[in-house]
């Protein structure tokens, strides 16, 4: 049996992703010298409250808020330290949004006990006033580090970053939104100002890691996984910043059966994961920390909601 310290050191030296390893990380689940953090995540749920209809389509019977909540609760029953996060585009896509303009989505996410979310472009589809109207129903923070809301109704209502403490760990969260111009009508987002996501990720990432001594920094990104054209994406973000450990993405509706791993500006590994769209997948990232926080390793899986 490989020793814990040797295993963690080897894991970090080669690849943080251990999903393909023949050594099961679950062997550390009851190890008192290891703290396990389980991160569940969704993106681009697009008001998919019910499962897809049983109509012979490829997604029939999949997704749905009730099934997702059951899966989330099953994980919470098993794991001590769970975070539940969303990477945006909560709104738009089914008649539930057309009739209730986001009320049901906010109430259900509160019922599921989401810890934080960021905003996607479709979260402006009822206008910035519509989003503001539904915010009191969300008992969790929205985090967007690169939108300036100073001259809008959302001034002071959206966080630039968030720190969550779990089992002695300080987890820093930032959120990044996509350029709204030409993607969303200006009358919907009003005087919201888009700011460079790489600059803001670097600023708030450094603040969280160096000044506030966070052990792990997660970015909730609605930039999109990657593009052929010259455009900021999760891949570009990972390779051009210094402090992010994990990027949980959205916007491109990418079904990732395994995460992408990139090297950042400091030659450290950054994990990128995304869970498709419409709540068909529930993403899960397990991070194992040594108690002294000098070593960690990660496993990821995205599970179908069915």
C-alpha positions as CSV (number, residue, x, y, z in Angstrom):
1,X,0.0,0.0,0.0
2,X,1.4,3.4,-1.0
3,X,1.9,5.8,1.9
4,X,-0.4,8.8,2.1
5,X,2.3,11.4,1.9
6,X,4.1,9.7,-1.0
7,X,0.7,9.4,-2.8
8,X,-0.2,13.0,-2.3
9,X,3.2,14.2,-3.3
10,X,3.1,12.1,-6.5
11,X,-0.4,13.3,-7.3
12,X,0.5,16.9,-7.1
13,X,3.8,16.4,-9.0
14,X,2.1,14.8,-12.0
15,X,-1.6,15.5,-12.2
16,X,-4.2,16.7,-9.7
17,X,-6.8,14.6,-11.4
18,X,-6.8,11.1,-10.0
19,X,-10.1,9.8,-11.6
20,X,-8.1,7.5,-13.9
21,X,-5.8,6.2,-11.2
22,X,-6.0,2.6,-10.1
23,X,-5.6,3.8,-6.5
24,X,-9.0,4.8,-5.1
25,X,-9.0,8.1,-3.3
26,X,-12.0,6.8,-1.3
27,X,-9.4,4.9,0.7
28,X,-8.7,8.3,2.4
29,X,-12.4,9.0,3.3
30,X,-12.0,8.0,6.9
31,X,-8.4,9.1,7.3
32,X,-8.1,11.5,10.2
33,X,-5.1,13.2,8.6
34,X,-7.1,14.1,5.5
35,X,-9.9,16.6,5.0
36,X,-12.2,15.9,2.1
37,X,-14.2,18.7,0.4
38,X,-17.0,17.8,-2.0
39,X,-18.0,20.4,-4.5
40,X,-21.2,19.8,-6.4
41,X,-22.0,22.1,-9.4
42,X,-24.4,22.9,-12.1
43,X,-24.5,25.4,-15.0
44,X,-26.9,26.5,-17.7
45,X,-29.9,24.8,-16.1
46,X,-32.1,27.2,-18.2
47,X,-35.4,26.9,-16.2
48,X,-35.5,23.1,-16.7
49,X,-37.7,22.4,-13.7
50,X,-39.2,19.1,-15.0
51,X,-37.3,16.2,-16.6
52,X,-37.3,16.1,-20.3
53,X,-40.5,14.5,-21.6
54,X,-40.7,10.8,-22.5
55,X,-40.9,11.5,-26.2
56,X,-38.2,9.3,-27.6
57,X,-35.7,12.2,-27.7
58,X,-32.1,11.5,-26.6
59,X,-32.6,13.4,-23.3
60,X,-36.0,11.8,-22.4
61,X,-36.5,11.4,-18.7
62,X,-33.3,13.2,-17.8
63,X,-32.8,16.2,-15.6
64,X,-35.4,17.9,-13.4
65,X,-35.2,19.7,-10.1
66,X,-36.6,16.9,-8.0
67,X,-34.2,14.3,-9.3
68,X,-31.3,16.7,-8.9
69,X,-32.3,17.5,-5.3
70,X,-32.4,13.8,-4.5
71,X,-28.9,13.3,-5.8
72,X,-27.6,16.3,-3.8
73,X,-29.2,15.1,-0.6
74,X,-27.7,11.6,-1.2
75,X,-24.2,13.2,-1.4
76,X,-24.8,15.3,1.7
77,X,-25.9,12.3,3.7
78,X,-22.6,10.6,2.9
79,X,-20.2,13.5,2.9
80,X,-19.5,16.0,5.8
81,X,-18.2,19.0,3.8
82,X,-20.2,19.8,0.7
83,X,-20.5,22.9,-1.4
84,X,-23.2,23.4,-4.0
85,X,-22.5,26.0,-6.7
86,X,-23.9,27.2,-10.0
87,X,-22.1,28.9,-13.0
88,X,-25.0,30.9,-14.4
89,X,-27.9,30.9,-16.9
90,X,-30.4,29.9,-14.3
91,X,-33.2,31.6,-16.3
92,X,-34.8,31.1,-19.7
93,X,-35.6,27.9,-21.7
94,X,-39.0,26.6,-20.5
95,X,-42.5,28.1,-20.0
96,X,-41.8,28.2,-16.2
97,X,-39.6,31.2,-16.9
98,X,-42.1,32.9,-19.2
99,X,-44.8,32.6,-16.6
100,X,-42.9,33.2,-13.3
101,X,-39.8,35.2,-14.6
102,X,-37.4,33.4,-12.3
103,X,-39.4,33.0,-9.1
104,X,-39.5,29.3,-9.2
105,X,-35.9,28.8,-10.1
106,X,-34.7,31.0,-7.1
107,X,-37.1,29.2,-4.7
108,X,-35.9,25.7,-5.8
109,X,-32.2,26.6,-5.6
110,X,-32.8,28.0,-2.1
111,X,-34.6,24.7,-1.2
112,X,-31.6,22.8,-2.5
113,X,-29.3,25.0,-0.4
114,X,-27.0,26.3,-3.0
115,X,-24.0,28.1,-1.4
116,X,-23.4,30.5,-4.3
117,X,-23.9,31.2,-8.0
118,X,-22.8,33.6,-10.7
119,X,-24.8,35.3,-13.4
120,X,-25.0,34.2,-17.0
121,X,-26.2,36.3,-20.0
122,X,-29.7,34.8,-19.9
123,X,-30.1,35.8,-16.3
124,X,-30.7,39.3,-17.7
125,X,-33.6,38.1,-19.9
126,X,-36.2,39.6,-17.6
127,X,-34.1,42.7,-17.4
128,X,-31.9,43.8,-14.6
129,X,-35.0,44.9,-12.7
130,X,-36.5,41.4,-13.1
131,X,-33.4,39.8,-11.7
132,X,-33.4,42.3,-8.8
133,X,-37.1,41.5,-8.1
134,X,-36.3,37.7,-7.7
135,X,-33.1,38.1,-5.6
136,X,-34.9,38.2,-2.2
137,X,-36.0,34.6,-2.9
138,X,-32.4,33.5,-3.2
139,X,-30.9,32.6,0.2
140,X,-27.4,32.4,-1.3
141,X,-25.1,35.1,-2.7
142,X,-24.5,35.9,-6.4
143,X,-20.9,36.6,-7.2
144,X,-19.7,38.5,-10.2
145,X,-16.2,39.9,-10.0
146,X,-16.1,41.6,-13.4
147,X,-19.4,43.4,-13.8
148,X,-19.6,46.9,-12.4
149,X,-23.2,47.5,-11.1
150,X,-22.5,50.8,-9.5
151,X,-25.0,52.7,-11.7
152,X,-27.7,50.0,-11.6
153,X,-30.4,48.7,-9.3
154,X,-28.0,45.8,-8.4
155,X,-25.5,48.2,-6.8
156,X,-24.4,46.6,-3.5
157,X,-26.5,43.5,-4.2
158,X,-23.9,41.3,-6.0
159,X,-20.7,40.2,-4.3
160,X,-17.3,40.5,-5.9
161,X,-16.0,37.5,-4.0
162,X,-17.0,35.2,-1.1
163,X,-15.2,33.1,1.5
164,X,-16.8,29.9,2.8
165,X,-15.2,28.0,5.7
166,X,-15.6,24.2,5.9
167,X,-13.8,22.0,8.4
168,X,-11.0,24.5,8.9
169,X,-10.6,25.2,5.2
170,X,-11.0,28.7,3.7
171,X,-12.6,28.4,0.3
172,X,-12.5,31.5,-1.8
173,X,-15.0,32.1,-4.6
174,X,-15.0,34.5,-7.5
175,X,-17.4,34.8,-10.4
176,X,-16.8,35.9,-14.0
177,X,-19.5,36.9,-16.5
178,X,-19.3,37.1,-20.3
179,X,-19.3,40.3,-22.4
180,X,-22.9,41.4,-22.6
181,X,-22.6,43.8,-25.5
182,X,-24.1,42.3,-28.7
183,X,-25.1,39.3,-26.7
184,X,-27.8,40.9,-24.5
185,X,-29.9,43.9,-25.5
186,X,-28.6,47.0,-23.6
187,X,-32.1,47.8,-22.5
188,X,-32.0,44.7,-20.3
189,X,-28.6,45.1,-18.6
190,X,-28.8,48.9,-18.5
191,X,-25.6,50.5,-17.2
192,X,-23.9,47.3,-16.2
193,X,-20.2,47.6,-17.2
194,X,-18.2,44.6,-18.3
195,X,-14.6,44.6,-17.0
196,X,-11.7,42.4,-18.2
197,X,-12.2,39.0,-16.6
198,X,-8.5,38.1,-16.5
199,X,-7.6,41.3,-14.8
200,X,-10.4,40.8,-12.2
201,X,-9.6,37.2,-11.7
202,X,-6.0,38.0,-11.0
203,X,-6.9,40.8,-8.6
204,X,-9.5,38.9,-6.6
205,X,-7.6,35.7,-6.8
206,X,-4.5,37.3,-5.3
207,X,-6.6,39.0,-2.6
208,X,-8.2,35.6,-1.6
209,X,-5.0,33.5,-1.8
210,X,-2.4,35.9,-0.5
211,X,-4.2,38.5,1.7
212,X,-7.1,36.4,3.0
213,X,-5.1,33.2,3.1
214,X,-7.7,31.0,1.4
215,X,-6.7,27.4,0.9
216,X,-8.5,26.9,-2.4
217,X,-9.9,29.4,-4.9
218,X,-12.8,28.4,-7.1
219,X,-14.0,30.5,-10.1
220,X,-17.6,30.3,-11.2
221,X,-17.2,31.2,-14.8
222,X,-19.8,32.0,-17.5
223,X,-17.1,32.7,-20.1
224,X,-17.4,29.5,-22.0
225,X,-15.0,26.5,-22.1
226,X,-12.9,27.4,-25.2
227,X,-13.3,29.0,-28.7
228,X,-11.7,28.8,-32.0
229,X,-11.6,32.6,-32.3
230,X,-9.6,35.0,-30.1
231,X,-11.9,35.2,-27.2
232,X,-11.6,34.9,-23.4
233,X,-12.6,31.4,-22.3
234,X,-12.0,29.1,-19.3
235,X,-8.9,27.7,-21.0
236,X,-7.5,31.2,-21.7
237,X,-8.4,32.2,-18.1
238,X,-6.6,29.2,-16.6
239,X,-3.4,29.8,-18.6
240,X,-3.3,33.5,-18.0
241,X,-3.9,33.8,-14.2
242,X,-2.0,32.8,-11.1
243,X,-4.3,32.0,-8.2
244,X,-7.3,29.9,-9.3
245,X,-7.4,26.2,-8.4
246,X,-10.7,25.2,-10.0
247,X,-12.8,26.7,-12.8
248,X,-16.5,25.6,-12.8
249,X,-17.7,26.8,-16.2
250,X,-20.8,27.5,-18.2
251,X,-22.2,29.2,-21.3
252,X,-20.9,26.7,-24.0
253,X,-23.1,23.8,-22.7
254,X,-20.1,21.5,-22.7
255,X,-20.7,17.9,-21.5
256,X,-17.3,17.1,-19.9
257,X,-16.9,13.4,-19.0
258,X,-13.5,14.3,-17.6
259,X,-12.1,17.7,-16.7
260,X,-9.4,19.6,-18.6
261,X,-6.2,20.4,-16.7
262,X,-4.1,23.4,-17.7
263,X,-1.0,25.1,-16.3
264,X,-1.3,28.6,-15.0
265,X,1.2,31.5,-15.1
266,X,3.0,30.0,-12.0
267,X,3.1,26.5,-13.6
268,X,0.5,25.2,-11.2
269,X,-2.4,23.0,-12.4
270,X,-5.9,24.4,-12.8
271,X,-8.8,22.1,-13.2
272,X,-11.7,23.1,-15.6
273,X,-15.0,21.3,-15.4
274,X,-18.4,21.9,-16.9
275,X,-21.7,20.0,-16.5
276,X,-23.5,20.4,-19.9
277,X,-26.8,22.1,-19.7
278,X,-30.5,21.8,-18.6
279,X,-29.5,20.0,-15.4
280,X,-28.8,16.8,-17.2
281,X,-25.5,16.4,-15.4
282,X,-24.5,17.1,-11.8
283,X,-20.8,17.9,-11.5
284,X,-18.8,16.6,-8.6
285,X,-15.2,17.5,-7.6
286,X,-13.7,15.9,-4.5
287,X,-10.6,17.6,-3.1
288,X,-8.5,15.8,-0.5
289,X,-6.4,18.1,1.7
290,X,-3.7,17.1,4.1
291,X,-4.4,18.5,7.6
292,X,-1.3,20.8,7.2
293,X,-2.7,21.9,3.8
294,X,0.6,21.3,2.1
295,X,-0.7,18.5,-0.1
296,X,-3.9,17.9,-1.9
297,X,-5.3,15.8,-4.7
298,X,-8.5,15.9,-6.7
299,X,-11.0,13.5,-8.3
300,X,-13.9,14.6,-10.6
301,X,-17.0,13.0,-12.0
302,X,-20.1,14.3,-13.8
303,X,-23.2,12.1,-13.1
304,X,-26.3,12.0,-15.2
305,X,-29.5,13.2,-13.4
306,X,-32.0,10.4,-14.3
